Amino acid sequence: MPAKSSPIWTKKEVAQYLGISEITVQRMVQSRDVPAYKVRGRWRFKQEDIERYLQERSTLAQKGRPTAKRRTRKGITPEGEPA
């Protein structure tokens, strides 16, 4: 778990905080799901941005809205819309 006193986290710290793999964090960065910044070629994340991201996702889930569109192998989203 990243130190709460550090406002800037690495990809590994974000992965540990969210309970996901570093590869998943990388995919989230590439799809622009989470705000990230490159410093000397390495991704960095602001703690407040990650916490805001979680809060927004939680709010969407509580309202019954899809939190992310996912593609299936057939190119159709779960909502039945063409990808």
DRENVEXPA-17997 format. One line per 3 residues: their letters; for each residue x, y, z of N, C-alpha, C. Coordinates in nm, 3 decimals, padded with zeros to 5 digits. Example, Ala and Ser with C-alpha at 12.3 -4.5 7.8 and 13.67 -1.06 7.14 Angstrom:
as> 01.319 -00.569 00.780 01.230 -00.450 00.780 01.320 -00.330 00.780 | 01.285 -00.225 00.708 01.367 -00.106 00.714 01.290 00.003 00.787
END
This chain:
mpa> 00.086 -00.118 00.000 00.000 00.000 00.000 00.091 00.123 00.000 | 00.062 00.222 -00.086 00.144 00.342 -00.089 00.130 00.422 00.039 | 00.236 00.494 00.070 00.232 00.580 00.189 00.131 00.692 00.168
kss> 00.045 00.712 00.265 -00.058 00.816 00.253 00.002 00.956 00.248 | 00.123 00.974 00.301 00.183 01.107 00.305 00.237 01.150 00.168 | 00.260 01.054 00.078 00.314 01.086 -00.054 00.201 01.116 -00.151
piw> 00.194 01.238 -00.203 00.085 01.273 -00.295 00.107 01.221 -00.437 | 00.228 01.173 -00.468 00.258 01.122 -00.602 00.288 00.973 -00.591 | 00.219 00.894 -00.673 00.234 00.748 -00.669 00.291 00.697 -00.800
tkk> 00.356 00.582 -00.791 00.404 00.511 -00.910 00.292 00.419 -00.959 | 00.315 00.360 -01.076 00.219 00.265 -01.130 00.201 00.146 -01.035 | 00.310 00.101 -00.975 00.304 -00.011 -00.882 00.220 00.025 -00.759
eva> 00.239 00.145 -00.706 00.162 00.188 -00.589 00.014 00.200 -00.620 | -00.019 00.251 -00.739 -00.160 00.261 -00.779 -00.221 00.122 -00.791 | -00.146 00.030 -00.851 -00.194 -00.107 -00.866 -00.222 -00.171 -00.729
qyl> -00.131 -00.150 -00.635 -00.150 -00.204 -00.500 -00.272 -00.141 -00.433 | -00.286 -00.010 -00.446 -00.398 00.062 -00.384 -00.532 00.015 -00.439 | -00.538 -00.006 -00.571 -00.663 -00.046 -00.635 -00.684 -00.198 -00.632
gis> -00.579 -00.273 -00.599 -00.591 -00.419 -00.595 -00.596 -00.480 -00.733 | -00.524 -00.420 -00.827 -00.521 -00.470 -00.965 -00.375 -00.483 -01.009 | -00.353 -00.538 -01.126 -00.217 -00.555 -01.175 -00.164 -00.425 -01.236
eit> -00.032 -00.417 -01.247 00.029 -00.300 -01.311 -00.010 -00.293 -01.458 | -00.030 -00.408 -01.520 -00.071 -00.410 -01.661 -00.209 -00.347 -01.676 | -00.298 -00.375 -01.581 -00.432 -00.314 -01.586 -00.423 -00.163 -01.567
vqr> -00.335 -00.118 -01.478 -00.316 00.026 -01.461 -00.266 00.086 -01.593 | -00.172 00.019 -01.658 -00.120 00.067 -01.786 -00.232 00.079 -01.889 | -00.318 -00.020 -01.894 -00.432 -00.016 -01.988 -00.526 00.100 -01.956
mvq> -00.547 00.126 -01.828 -00.633 00.237 -01.787 -00.571 00.370 -01.828 | -00.439 00.380 -01.822 -00.370 00.501 -01.865 -00.385 00.518 -02.015 | -00.363 00.409 -02.089 -00.370 00.415 -02.236 -00.510 00.451 -02.284
srd> -00.612 00.405 -02.212 -00.750 00.437 -02.252 -00.798 00.568 -02.189 | -00.708 00.634 -02.116 -00.735 00.762 -02.052 -00.847 00.755 -01.948 | -00.858 00.640 -01.883 -00.956 00.625 -01.774 -00.910 00.696 -01.648
vpa> -00.779 00.698 -01.627 -00.723 00.765 -01.508 -00.622 00.870 -01.552 | -00.617 00.983 -01.484 -00.517 01.085 -01.515 -00.378 01.037 -01.473 | -00.281 01.057 -01.560 -00.144 01.017 -01.530 -00.049 01.115 -01.598
ykv> 00.072 01.120 -01.545 00.172 01.213 -01.595 00.303 01.138 -01.611 | 00.375 01.169 -01.716 00.506 01.107 -01.735 00.614 01.198 -01.680 | 00.700 01.140 -01.597 00.814 01.210 -01.542 00.937 01.125 -01.574
rgr> 01.024 01.182 -01.656 01.144 01.110 -01.700 01.110 00.972 -01.756 | 01.003 00.966 -01.834 00.966 00.843 -01.903 00.889 00.742 -01.819 | 00.853 00.778 -01.697 00.779 00.686 -01.611 00.647 00.750 -01.568
wrf> 00.542 00.667 -01.562 00.411 00.718 -01.525 00.404 00.750 -01.376 | 00.343 00.864 -01.347 00.318 00.906 -01.209 00.172 00.947 -01.197 | 00.119 00.931 -01.077 -00.023 00.955 -01.052 -00.037 01.039 -00.926
kqe> -00.125 01.136 -00.929 -00.154 01.214 -00.809 -00.254 01.135 -00.725 | -00.225 01.125 -00.596 -00.313 01.053 -00.505 -00.456 01.107 -00.514 | -00.470 01.238 -00.516 -00.604 01.297 -00.519 -00.679 01.261 -00.649
die> -00.607 01.247 -00.760 -00.670 01.207 -00.886 -00.723 01.064 -00.879 | -00.645 00.975 -00.818 -00.688 00.836 -00.806 -00.808 00.825 -00.713 | -00.805 00.897 -00.603 -00.918 00.895 -00.510 -01.043 00.956 -00.573
ryl> -01.027 01.061 -00.653 -01.140 01.121 -00.725 -01.197 01.023 -00.828 | -01.107 00.953 -00.897 -01.149 00.852 -00.994 -01.235 00.745 -00.926 | -01.190 00.697 -00.810 -01.268 00.596 -00.737 -01.403 00.650 -00.694
qer> -01.406 00.774 -00.648 -01.532 00.835 -00.604 -01.629 00.848 -00.721 | -01.580 00.891 -00.837 -01.665 00.905 -00.955 -01.720 00.769 -00.999 | -01.635 00.668 -00.997 -01.679 00.533 -01.036 -01.784 00.482 -00.939
stl> -01.765 00.509 -00.811 -01.860 00.466 -00.710 -01.994 00.535 -00.730 | -01.991 00.665 -00.760 -02.114 00.740 -00.783 -02.189 00.688 -00.905 | -02.117 00.659 -01.013 -02.182 00.605 -01.133 -02.245 00.469 -01.106
aqk> -02.174 00.384 -01.032 -02.226 00.251 -01.002 -02.351 00.260 -00.915 | -02.355 00.355 -00.821 -02.471 00.371 -00.735 -02.592 00.418 -00.815 | -02.569 00.494 -00.920 -02.679 00.544 -01.002 -02.723 00.441 -01.106
grp> -02.656 00.325 -01.108 -02.694 00.220 -01.201 -02.644 00.242 -01.342 | -02.551 00.333 -01.360 -02.496 00.360 -01.492 -02.375 00.272 -01.516 | -02.352 00.234 -01.641 -02.232 00.157 -01.670 -02.108 00.241 -01.638
tak> -02.009 00.179 -01.576 -01.890 00.252 -01.539 -01.785 00.252 -01.649 | -01.797 00.161 -01.745 -01.703 00.157 -01.856 -01.763 00.074 -01.968 | -01.735 00.115 -02.090 -01.777 00.034 -02.203 -01.669 -00.069 -02.229
rrt> -01.711 -00.191 -02.245 -01.615 -00.297 -02.271 -01.647 -00.360 -02.405 | -01.543 -00.394 -02.475 -01.563 -00.460 -02.603 -01.562 -00.611 -02.584 | -01.643 -00.675 -02.662 -01.642 -00.820 -02.662 -01.571 -00.866 -02.788
rkg> -01.553 -00.994 -02.801 -01.484 -01.045 -02.919 -01.559 -01.015 -03.049 | -01.690 -01.001 -03.041 -01.769 -00.974 -03.159 -01.779 -00.824 -03.188 | -01.715 -00.740 -03.106 -01.717 -00.597 -03.129 -01.846 -00.530 -03.085
itp> -01.919 -00.592 -02.994 -02.044 -00.537 -02.943 -02.025 -00.503 -02.795 | -02.070 -00.387 -02.755 -02.061 -00.350 -02.615 -02.171 -00.423 -02.538 | -02.158 -00.436 -02.405 -02.261 -00.503 -02.326 -02.399 -00.441 -02.340
ege> -02.404 -00.311 -02.375 -02.532 -00.246 -02.391 -02.598 -00.282 -02.524 | -02.528 -00.360 -02.608 -02.583 -00.402 -02.735 -02.557 -00.307 -02.849 | -02.477 -00.205 -02.825 -02.445 -00.109 -02.930 -02.323 -00.157 -03.007
pa> -02.318 -00.134 -03.138 -02.197 -00.172 -03.212 -02.077 -00.095 -03.159 | -01.962 -00.161 -03.158 -01.841 -00.097 -03.106 -01.785 00.002 -03.207
END
